[in-house]
Amino acid sequence: MVSITATISTPITFLEYSKSLTEQDPTRTFVENMIAESDVMRAIPILPAMYGKRAYMDIGALPAVGFRGLNEPGNQATGSFNLREEDTFFIDEYIFVDRAIIDRLGPEHKYRQEKLKSIALSQYFTQNIIKGDNSSNVRTPNGLQARCTTLNTNLLNNSAASGGAALSLANLDQLYWMVNKPTHWLAPRGLMPFFDNAARNNTLVNQTVAYAEDDFGRRIIKFKGLPILFGYEPDDSPDMLPFNEVAAGGGGAVTSSIYCVSFRDGGFYAIEQTPLTMMPEGPMVGQPFDSTHLKWDWGLAREHPRAIARLTSITAAAIVA
């Protein structure tokens, strides 16, 4: 019998994975470029999968507890768990660069193409964390939106009006308290200027919006002590959370959502069977191209039933109390 082992045995971040590779390994540079692009990718932990799946037990119900009287037996109640599985999904990407262009422009052109691929893949990963929907595309994992569907449990509407409304910090407070051990906010990039404005309005936020620096020395905004992640810098691809959702009260597709998440072992995390690997394949036989192959087998898992929550129906407008 062939034993198939998991690629990792403990939770790590993508940064920790990159540091485990030698400086000569081209995968290290590729992964470092990816995590430099996406703040979500820097934050989310990775756990191992086995045979393309990760099995876990989430909490079904806590056991009953209570006092007892004299000469009465002790309580014997037990809790319950739900056995669940999450799948991983294949990514195979190729970078074909015409060797005539390499001859003209030098190997630097190939490296630039590889960097563009790292940016695109990082943004694709980030988008799928939010919008991945296995019911509409069986090749992708379920992201946060597909998992946050139960009103007042992991789904909250910022407004019931047609077209939504400006973000209410009171609603954001409610979202925070719906999540077990929250670690981060995921917010639309288009809302970040309004958080800047709120941070200057002491009568509105009373110091609950603050600034800090991440591991890369970049400024980040925090609310209630948790970093606000917006995905990645503006590019020709869509934002992580564009204002193209229809509000709970109907109207045009002009609103977006904020998510409160618990990025941790036992919360919400990425899983992988095969780590992201970059393999230079060299000249293609019978073709004028130089080939590089990217391989990855990954997915997403929500282990704790209260690890994520979504606030919908938010417009791009000044934040209110």
N, C-alpha and C positions, 0 to 999 in steps of 0.2 A: 504494500500500500504506500502510495506517495503522500507524504505529509506536506500540506500547504500551510505555511506560517503567515501570520499577519506581518505587515511591513513595519508597524510600530506597536509598542506594547503599553505605552503610557501617553497621556495627553501632551501634545506639543503644539506650538504655533508654527506658522510657515517660516517665521524668522529663525526659530530654533532648528527647523529642518534644514534650512539653507546653511546654517553654521555647522551642521553635522557633515556637510560635504566638503571635499578638499577645494582649495582655491583654484586648482587647475580644472575642476569639473565644470563644464559649460552649464550644467543644470543649476549650479549655485548662482551664477550671474543672472540667469533667466528668472529664477524664483525671486531673487533680490529686486529685480526690476518690477516684478509683479506686485510685491508687497509695498514697494515704494509708490506704486500707482494707486492702491486701494486701501483706505483706512479700515474697511470692513475685513479685508483679507488679513490685515495685520492683527486684528482683534480676535477673530474666531479661532478656537482650538480645533485640532484634528485628533480623532481617535481611530483605532484600527477596525477594519472589517475582516471577515473570514468567509471565504467562498462567495465573495461579492455581496455579503449581507452583514449587518450588525444587529444582533439580538440583544434585547434588554428588557428589564421589568420596570414598568412605570407604576406609580401608586394608584391603586383602585379605590381603596378606602382605608382610613386609619382605624386601629382597634379602639373599642370603647374602653374607657378607664373610669375609675371612681372609688370612693371610700367603701369600706365594709364595716359591718357591726361586729360586736363580740360574738364568738362562736358561729360566725358565718364563714362560708368558704371564700377564698380569694377569687377575684375576677379572672376568667379564663379566655376572654375575647382576643381574637387575633385580627390583624389587618388583612388586606387582599392586594394582589398585584395583577397587572395585565401583562402578558407576554407579548411583546411586539417585535417587529423586524423592520429595518430600513435597508433599501437596496443601494448599491453603487452603480454608476453609469459611466460608459466609456467615452473618453475623448482621445481621438487620434488626429493630430494636425501635422501638416507637412509644409515646409518652406522650400519652394523651388526657386532658385536664383540662376538666371542665365549666366553661364560661365563667361560669355563674351562681355557681359556687363561687369563681371568681377575683373576681367582682364583690363577693361577700360578704367574702372573707378577704384579698383583695389578691393581687398577683402573687407574694408570698412563698410562697403555697401551691403555685404551679406550680414554683418553685425547689426546694421541699422534695420534691416528687414526682420531680424530676430527680435530686436527690441520692439518694433511695431507689433509683432505677434504677441509678445509678452504683455503689452498694453491692452490689446484686444482681448486676450484670454482672461486677464485680470478683471476687466470690465464685464465680460460675459459671466464669469464666476459670481461677481457681485450682483449683477442683475438677476441671476437665477436664485440667489439667496432670498430675494424679495418676490420675484414674479414667476419662478418655476412652477409649472402645473402639470403633473403627470397625467391628469385626466385628459388634457388636450394635446399632450406630446409625451408619448410613453418613453422617449429617450432621455427625459429630464427628471430630476427629483422634485418633490413638492417643496416650494419655498414658503416664506412666512405668510404671504397673502392666502395661499390655499389652505393653510392650517389654522388661521384665525377666523373662525366662522360662527362662533357661539356668542351671541349678544350678551353683554354683561359678565361674561366669563373670560374670553380672550378677544372680544370685539367691543369697541365703544365708539359711538358717533359723536364727533365734535359738535355737530349741528344737525337738526332735523329739517332745516329749511332747504328749499330748492336752490341749488348752486352752492350749498355749504356756507361756511362763515370763517372769519379769522380765527386763528388758533387761540383757544382759551387755556391759560395756564392752569386753571382749576380742573379742566378736563385732563390735562397732562398729569396733574397730581393723581387723579383717579387711576389713570393708566399705570402709573408707577406702582401703585399699591395692589394692582391686579397680578403682578408678576412675582414669582418666587425668586428671591435673591437677584434682583436686576443688576446688570453690569453696564449696559449701553443703551443709548437711543439711536435709532436709525431714522434720519429725517431728510426731507427733500433739500437738495442744494439750493433751490429757489427760496427756501425759508431762512437760510443762514443770514442774509442781510437784516432780516427782521429780528433775529436773535441778537445781532450786533446792536440794533436800535434798542432792544429791550434791556440789554446790559447797561446802557447809558441812562436808563430810566429807573432810578432808584425807588421812586414811588410805586412803580409797577411790580418790580421783581424782588425788591428788598434783598438784594445780594444772592438770590437763588440762581442767577445766571452769572457764570464766572469764566475766566480764561486760565488755561494751563498749557503745558508743552507735552507733546508725545515723545516717543523714543527716538524720533528723527529730528527733534528740536523744532517741530512745527507747532504753531499756535492752534489749540483746539478750544472749543466752547463746551462748557459743562452746564447741565441743569440738574439741580438736586444732587450734585456731586458726581453725576455720571457723564462720561464723554458723549457728545453728539457726533455721530458718524454720518457723513453725507455721500460716501462712495468714492468719487474720484474727481479730478480736475475736469473742466469743460473740454469736450473734444467733439468729434463729428458723430459720436454715438449718443444714444439717449441718456439722460440722467438716470441715476439709480431709481429715483422716485419722481418722475415727471408729474406735472399737474394735468393729468389726462384721465382722471377717474371721475365717475358720476357720483355725486353726493348721495347720502342716504335718503334725502328728500327729493331726489331727481334733479332735473335741469341739465345743463350742458356738462361736457366732460372737462371741468375746469378745476377740479380739486385733487388733493393728494392725501397721503397718510403718513403718520409717524408710528414707529414700532418701538416698544420697550422690550428688550431681550435680556436673557441670562446666558451669556456666552461662557460656558464652563462645562466641565465634566459633570454629568448628571443633569444638565440643562439643555441648551441647544448648541449643536456643534457640527462640524464637518466630519465625514468618515471617508476612509479610503482603503481600497484593497491594494492598489499599486500607486506608489507616490509619483508625483509629477516628475518626469524624466525627459531630458533633452538629449537626443542621440544624433550627432553628425554622421550622415551616411555617405558623404562624399559624392563624387561624380556618378550620375545615373547612366547605366550601360545603354548605349544606343540613343541617348538623349543629351541635349546640350545644357543640362541643368545640374546644379549642385544641390543635394537634398539634405534637409535636417528634419528629423522626426520627433514630434512631441507626443508623449504617451501619459495618460492619467486615467485612473478608475476611481471615481469619487462620488459622494452623495451627501445628504444632510439628514440629521436625526434630531428629533425633539423628544428627549427622554422624560423630563418632568412635565406633567400635564399643564402646569402653570408657568412654563419657562418663557413664553412669548405672549404679547398682546398688541393689538392694533387700534389706533385712533384714526377714524376716517373723516372725510368731509371737511378738509382744511383748505382754505383758499390762500393765495399769495397776497397777504395783507398784514398790516401792523398787528402785532400780537396784543391780546387783551388779557385782563386779569381773569 
